[in-house]
Amino acid sequence: MKNVTKIAIAAVPLVLLAGTANAETFVRMISGPAGGAWYPFGAKIMEVAQKEVKGIRTSNGPGGGVGNVRNVNKGSAELGWTFGFTAYEGYAGKGKFKKKHENIRYFATLYPGILQTAVPKNSPIKSYADLKGKNFSPGKLTFSGNVTVEKLLGHYGITYNDIKAGGGTIHRVGYKDSVALMKDGHVDAFVALTNVPNSSFIALDFQPGIRFLPVEKKIADKFVEATPGFFNYTVKGGSYKGVTEDIPTLATATVIITNKNVDNELAYNLAAAFWKNHAEFVKVNKTWNNVKLANALQGAAIPVHPGVMKFYKEKGIAK
């Protein structure tokens, strides 16, 4: 039997083809939490890859931007979703990463990941500065939204310890649990770094009704200057039915990374299948209309996988 990559992620079981002499190459993707956009996109991408690329079996498992960098780096998955700034910090060993994660390689730039911090529509919270002593759900430790909002709070002179010292609670839960907690009145603010519109915020917009906290331009400019990979962004009024005003905030590129040890031919074929089936991914979520081949390497701050780069060069896409 040929060598088969072992799996270190319990949520993604190893699949062997019964009745065959050889095991096929197994390609694992780790995407995002249930209730977010990454997970259904990841499932569809892996479904398409298995149909298009001969000799592979695929899977898609849940994850988060920071954790995905770590897992792709150590070879627990061949492909992972993250953000441009997270990939850069992971590769360079900065921010939440205590060491350099030099086994990751760039696969593709997708669409903007937008910082959205929701509070109930009638909440007295008007600014990030008002979060002291509140019940706050910034996501799990491995979520890039958690990393982003913690950095942002620093520009407002607030830490998570300040929130707790004032009688607040930091809830370390995923999107679905955050939505449930806010609907039940147990969370005062919920943050996610994700697409617009997002299903979790759509649910909260319906009940109890929400507003989004703005990031003042002066603070946004300082944040962008201090955090490579971010840019100013405006969530347009009407993006959610109950949110009629434009909301200034921050955004970064959503990206896919791969492990450097993925075979060059396999990486090339995965890239070809990925870009060939753009219309299939639009069916999952119209956000995919923002994904363009011409922008595939936009903002890439880590080395591109050579097999993937071969595909891009053939298409006239340069870094």
C-alpha positions in Angstrom: 0.0 0.0 0.0 1.3 3.5 -0.8 2.1 5.9 1.9 -0.9 7.6 3.3 -0.7 10.9 5.2 -1.8 10.5 8.8 -4.4 12.8 10.3 -3.8 14.7 13.5 -7.2 16.4 13.5 -9.8 14.2 15.3 -12.7 16.0 13.5 -11.4 14.8 10.1 -11.3 11.0 9.9 -9.0 9.2 7.5 -10.8 7.6 4.6 -9.5 4.6 2.8 -11.2 3.3 -0.4 -12.6 -0.2 0.3 -11.9 -2.8 -2.4 -8.9 -1.0 -3.9 -5.3 -2.1 -3.7 -4.0 1.4 -3.1 -5.1 4.3 -0.9 -5.7 7.5 -2.7 -4.1 10.7 -1.7 -6.1 12.4 1.0 -6.4 16.2 0.8 -7.7 17.8 4.0 -9.0 21.4 4.3 -9.6 23.2 7.5 -12.0 26.1 7.2 -14.1 27.9 9.8 -16.7 27.5 12.5 -20.3 26.5 11.9 -22.4 29.5 11.3 -19.7 31.3 9.4 -19.0 31.5 5.6 -15.8 29.5 5.5 -17.2 26.1 6.5 -19.8 25.8 3.6 -17.3 27.2 1.1 -14.7 24.8 2.3 -17.1 21.8 2.0 -17.9 22.8 -1.6 -14.3 23.4 -2.6 -13.3 20.0 -1.4 -16.4 18.4 -3.1 -15.4 20.0 -6.4 -11.7 19.1 -5.9 -12.5 15.4 -5.4 -14.5 15.4 -8.7 -12.0 17.3 -10.7 -8.6 16.0 -9.5 -7.9 12.3 -10.2 -6.6 10.1 -7.4 -7.6 12.1 -4.4 -10.1 12.0 -1.5 -11.0 15.1 0.4 -12.4 16.4 3.6 -13.3 19.7 5.2 -13.1 20.4 8.9 -13.9 23.3 11.2 -11.2 25.7 12.3 -10.2 29.3 12.9 -7.7 31.7 11.3 -4.9 31.4 13.8 -5.3 27.7 14.5 -5.5 26.9 10.8 -2.0 28.5 10.2 -0.6 26.3 13.0 -2.3 23.1 11.6 -1.3 23.7 8.0 2.2 24.5 9.1 2.6 21.1 11.0 1.0 19.1 8.2 -2.3 18.3 10.0 -4.1 19.7 6.9 -3.0 20.4 3.3 -5.1 23.5 2.9 -6.5 26.1 5.3 -8.5 29.3 5.5 -7.1 32.3 7.2 -6.5 36.0 6.7 -3.7 37.8 5.0 -2.4 39.4 8.2 -2.7 36.1 10.1 -0.7 34.2 7.5 2.0 36.9 7.5 2.2 37.0 11.3 2.3 33.2 11.4 5.1 32.9 8.8 7.1 35.7 10.5 6.4 34.4 14.1 4.7 37.7 15.2 1.6 38.5 17.2 0.0 35.4 18.6 2.6 33.2 17.1 5.6 32.4 19.3 7.7 30.9 16.5 8.0 31.2 12.7 5.6 28.9 10.8 7.7 28.6 7.7 6.0 25.5 6.2 3.0 27.5 5.0 2.6 28.7 1.5 0.2 31.0 -0.3 -2.7 29.5 -2.4 -5.1 32.3 -3.2 -6.6 35.6 -2.2 -10.4 35.5 -1.9 -12.6 38.3 -0.6 -12.5 40.9 2.2 -12.9 39.6 5.8 -14.7 42.5 7.6 -14.6 43.2 11.3 -18.2 43.3 12.5 -19.1 43.9 16.2 -22.8 43.7 16.9 -24.8 45.0 19.9 -28.5 44.8 20.4 -30.3 47.6 18.7 -31.4 49.3 21.9 -28.1 48.8 23.7 -26.4 51.8 25.4 -23.1 50.7 24.0 -22.1 53.2 21.3 -18.4 52.6 21.0 -15.7 50.0 21.7 -14.7 52.3 24.6 -18.1 51.3 26.2 -17.2 47.6 26.4 -15.7 47.8 29.9 -17.7 45.6 32.3 -19.8 44.1 29.5 -20.4 40.5 28.5 -18.4 40.1 25.3 -18.1 37.3 22.8 -15.0 37.8 20.6 -14.8 34.1 19.5 -12.4 31.3 20.4 -8.8 32.0 21.0 -7.9 30.5 17.6 -10.3 32.9 15.7 -8.7 35.8 13.9 -11.6 38.0 14.9 -10.6 37.5 18.5 -7.0 38.6 17.7 -8.2 41.6 15.7 -10.6 43.0 18.2 -8.1 42.5 21.1 -5.6 44.6 19.1 -8.3 47.2 18.3 -9.3 47.5 22.0 -5.7 48.3 22.8 -6.1 51.5 20.6 -9.1 52.4 22.8 -7.0 51.8 26.0 -8.9 48.7 26.9 -7.8 45.1 27.6 -9.8 41.9 28.1 -8.7 42.1 31.8 -10.3 45.6 32.0 -13.6 44.1 30.7 -13.5 41.4 33.3 -12.3 43.7 36.1 -15.4 45.8 35.5 -17.7 42.8 36.0 -17.9 41.6 32.4 -17.3 38.2 31.0 -15.4 37.0 27.9 -17.3 34.2 26.3 -15.0 31.8 24.3 -17.6 30.3 22.0 -18.2 30.0 18.3 -20.7 31.9 16.0 -23.8 29.7 16.7 -23.4 29.9 20.5 -22.7 33.6 20.3 -25.9 34.2 18.4 -27.8 32.1 20.9 -26.3 34.0 23.9 -27.2 37.3 22.4 -30.7 36.3 21.6 -31.1 35.2 25.3 -29.7 38.5 26.5 -26.5 36.9 28.0 -24.1 38.7 25.6 -23.8 42.5 25.1 -21.6 42.4 22.1 -20.5 39.8 19.5 -17.6 40.2 17.1 -16.6 38.3 13.9 -14.1 38.9 11.2 -16.1 37.6 8.2 -18.1 38.3 5.0 -20.9 40.8 4.6 -23.7 39.8 4.9 -23.1 36.9 7.3 -25.7 34.4 8.3 -25.0 34.8 12.1 -25.6 38.6 11.9 -28.6 38.1 9.6 -30.2 36.0 12.4 -29.5 38.6 15.0 -30.7 41.4 12.7 -34.0 39.5 12.6 -34.2 39.1 16.4 -33.4 41.0 18.6 -32.3 43.5 16.1 -28.7 44.9 16.0 -26.4 47.8 15.5 -22.7 47.6 14.6 -20.0 49.5 16.5 -18.1 51.9 14.2 -14.3 52.3 14.2 -13.5 56.0 14.3 -11.2 57.0 11.4 -8.4 58.3 13.6 -8.2 55.0 15.4 -8.7 53.0 12.2 -5.8 54.8 10.6 -3.6 54.0 13.5 -4.6 50.4 13.5 -4.0 50.0 9.8 -0.6 51.6 10.1 0.4 49.3 12.9 -1.1 46.1 11.5 0.1 45.1 8.0 -2.7 43.5 5.9 -5.6 45.6 7.2 -7.4 48.5 5.4 -10.3 50.8 6.2 -13.7 49.5 5.1 -17.3 50.7 5.2 -20.2 48.3 5.7 -22.9 49.9 3.5 -26.3 50.7 5.0 -28.8 48.1 3.9 -26.2 45.2 3.9 -28.4 44.0 6.7 -32.1 44.9 6.6 -32.3 46.5 10.0 -28.9 48.4 9.6 -29.6 51.5 7.5 -26.4 53.6 8.2 -22.9 53.1 6.8 -20.6 51.7 9.4 -16.8 52.5 9.2 -14.7 49.5 10.2 -11.6 47.4 9.3 -11.0 44.6 6.8 -8.4 42.2 5.6 -8.1 39.7 2.8 -9.5 36.2 3.3 -7.0 33.8 1.9 -6.3 30.1 1.5 -2.8 28.7 2.4 -1.3 25.3 1.8 1.6 23.3 3.2 5.0 23.6 1.4 5.2 19.8 1.1 2.1 19.3 -1.0 3.3 17.8 -4.3 3.8 20.4 -7.0 1.6 18.6 -9.5 -1.2 18.1 -7.0 -1.0 21.8 -5.9 -1.2 22.8 -9.6 -4.2 20.6 -10.2 -6.0 21.9 -7.1 -5.5 25.5 -8.2 -6.8 24.7 -11.6 -9.9 23.0 -10.2 -10.4 25.8 -7.8 -10.5 28.6 -10.4 -12.3 26.5 -13.0 -15.4 26.2 -10.8 -16.0 29.8 -9.7 -19.7 29.5 -10.6 -20.1 26.5 -8.2 -18.9 28.5 -5.3 -21.1 31.5 -6.1 -24.1 29.1 -5.6 -22.9 28.6 -1.9 -22.8 32.3 -1.2 -22.9 35.4 -3.5 -19.9 36.8 -1.6 -17.9 34.6 -4.0 -18.7 37.1 -6.7 -15.9 39.2 -5.1 -13.3 36.5 -5.8 -11.4 37.2 -8.9 -8.5 35.3 -10.6 -6.9 38.6 -11.4 -6.6 39.3 -7.7 -5.4 35.8 -6.7 -2.0 37.0 -5.4 -3.2 40.4 -4.2 -1.6 41.1 -0.8 0.4 37.8 -0.7 3.0 38.4 2.0 4.3 34.9 2.2 5.9 32.6 -0.4 3.5 31.2 -3.0 3.5 27.4 -3.4 5.5 26.7 -6.6 2.9 24.3 -8.0 0.2 27.0 -7.5 2.6 29.7 -8.9 3.0 27.6 -12.1 -0.7 27.8 -12.7 -0.8 31.5 -12.0 2.0 32.2 -14.4 0.3 30.3 -17.1 -2.8 32.6 -16.5 -0.6 35.7 -16.6 -1.0 36.4 -12.9 2.1 37.8 -11.3 2.8 38.5 -7.6 
